[in-house]
């Protein structure tokens, strides 16, 4: 069994966390679920598995992930979300994986789903992220949302075989609610950076977001789901800048 820890932060993910943990339980002896205030029974689902449940406060995505990583048994961290599972090929890859230099970073390919429909184009197609790394050389920045990894100089990047299966939205209502939350967090991030929305941001950026996802990134090839994803990217962009405008207006009072 490979010596790495799986770290998941979550809140109110009772509907998906059980399926995720079931797929991960055999590839490492250290899985941490860091729960930040679930009220839907997520903790009860997690307790059904032989893993570590840690309950703590929310400090933004970046800080919370670093805090959870520090509690892991191993220095090598596989960072996943509660709605992310792995396919058989990636499971086999991770089972046989051996760490090398701490400057090595490992990129994982993602297959995102809208309901049961895999998204192969648009913003959610050909999706990859660095998710396996050593905490001794890599950490998350302290962003509240859209956090990024702080990487060592001249890292060697390796893409692993297999896919992370990201069942992020059960349906369009679920998708819309998540985009609302991320739009508010994104606006708060911009506000903290002193940014203000321009006319172009409020009225043209949503159109650009739709056209980019649907046409430039070939989202139309995913059919109706591709259109829905492109429309939701426009909705997210619009809400983010509207929220930013509200924050700036309230700050003037």
N, C-alpha and C positions, 0 to 999 in steps of 0.2 A: 504493500500500500504506500502510495506516494506521501511524502511528508510536506503537506501544505494545509493551510486552514481555509475553510470557506467562511466568509463573513457576509451576512445579510442584515441590512437594516430595514425595518418595516414599521408600518402602522396601519391597523385595520385591514389586514390582508387574509382574514380567515377563509375566504373563498378560494384562495390560490396557494397559500403557503404549504398546505399539506401535500399537494401534488408535487410541489417543488422539492420538498424535503425527501419525499419518497424516492425521487430520481437521483438524489445526491448522497444518500446515506451510505453507499457501499464504496465510495472512492477515497474517503479520508476519515480519520478517527477524530477530527476536530472541526465541528461545524458550530458557528456562533450565530444566533439570531438576536440582534439588538433591537428590542421593541421600545418605541418611544410613545407610549400612552394609548395603546389600542383599547377600544371599548366594544369591539364586536366579537370577542372570544378568540382572537388570534393566539393569545398565550395558551389557552386550553388546547388548541390544535397542536402547537409546538411541543407542548409537554408530552404528547403521545409518542414522541421520537426521542431517541437517546442522543440528544444534543444539548448544548448549553444555551439556555434562555437568559438573557441579561436585559433588565428593564432600566431605562435611563431617560433623561430629558432630551428633547430635540434642540440641537444647536446649529441647525442648517446642515445641508448635505455634506459639505466638505469636512467640517469639524466633527460631525457625528460619525462619519465613516472612519476618520483617523482615530477617534476615541475607541471605536469598536475594534479596529485593526490592532491597537495596542494590547487588547485583551486576548488575542489569539495565542494558541500554543506554539505555532511555528512562525518563522519569519516570512515565509512565502505565503502570500495571500491571494486567494481567488475571490474576487469581489463580484457578488451577484445581487440581483434584486429579487424580491419575493415572488414576482411573476415570471421568473426566468428559470427554465429547466435546460437540460442538455440532451442531445441525441446520442444514439448508441456509439457513433464514431468518435465523438468528443469524449464520451465516457471512457472508451477504450484508450484513447490518447492520454487522458489524465491519469488513468490507472497505471500506465507504464511510464509516465513522465518522471524525469529526474532533473532537479535543479542544477544549473551550471553557475556561471558568474552572477553575482548580485546585480551586475549592470545589464543583464539580459532582461528583456521585457517581452511578454507574450500577448499577441493580438488574437482575439477570438472573433470569428464570423458569426453574425446574428441573422436569424430568420424571424422576422416580425409577422404577427398575425393580427388581422381584424376579425374578431370572432374566430371562425375556423379557416378563414381565407388567408393563405400566405401572401405577403406583399413582397413582390420581387422588383419593383421599380419605384420611382418617386423618391421622396426623402427617406423612406423607410426600407428601400431596397438596397442591396449591396452594402449593408450596414456592418461595420466592424468597430471594435473597441479594444483598447488595452485593458485587460482585467486580471492578468496573473503577473505578479511582480513581488519583489522582496521589499518589505517595509523598511529595511535598513538603507535602501537607496531611493525609494519611491514613496511619495505621500500625496494625499489630495490637497489641493489648495483650500482656502477657507471660504469659498463661495457658498452663498446660501442656496443657490440653484445653478444648474448647468456647471457643476464642478469639474475641474480638470486635474490631471495628474501632473505633479512636479517631477520631472524625469532627470536622471543623472546625465552628465555630459557624455556625448557619443555612445548612447546605449545601443546594444545589438537587439534588433527587433525580430521576433520569430512569430509566424502565424501558425497556429495549431490546426490540425485537421478536425473536421466536425463543426457542428453548429450549436450555438445557444438558441433555444427556442423561446421567443419572447411573446407570451400571450398577454399583451399589455391591456387590451380593451375587449371586454365581453361583447359589447355592441356599441352603437353610435352614442347612446345616452351616456354610457360609461366613459367613452372616449371624450365627449364634450366636457363632462365634469372634471376629468383629469386635466384637460387643456385649460379650464378655468383656473384650477389651482396653480398650474405652472405659469400661467399668464400673470397671476398676482405676484408670485415669487419672482418672476423675471422682471416685473415692473419695480418691485422693491429693490432688487439688485441694481437696476439702472438708477433709481432714485438715490440710493446710497452712494453711487459713483458721481452724483451731481448732474446726471443727464436730464435733458428736457425734451419732450416730443416736438418734432417739427411738423409742419403741415404735410410734408411728404410722408413722414412716418405714419400719420393717422389715416391718410386717405389713399396713398399709393402703395405703401409697403405691403398691405394685405393682398392687393392685386398681384404684385410681383411675386409674393410667396406662393400664391395659387398657380400662376403661370410657370414658375420655376419647377414646382413639384409635378404638375400635370403634363406640361409640354417638354420643357428642357430635360427633365429627368425621367421622361417617358412614363409617367404615372398612368396615362390613358391605357397602357397595355395591360394594366391590372383590372380593366373594366370598371364596373360600378365602384368597387372598393378603392380603386385608384383615384376616382373622382372624389369620393368621400374623404380620403386622406388629404388630398390637395385642398379641399374646401375647409377641412379642419385646421390645416396649417395657416390658411388665411384668417380663420376665426381666431386662432391663438395669437397671431401677430396683431390683429386689430385690438383684441382685448388687452394685450400687454401694453400697448401705447395708450389706450384709453385709461387704464389703471395708472399709468405713469402720469398722465395729465391730471388725474384726480389727486394723486399724491402731491404733485407740485402746487396745485390750487389750494389744497388744504394747508399746505405749509406756509402760504401767504397770509392766512387768516390770523 
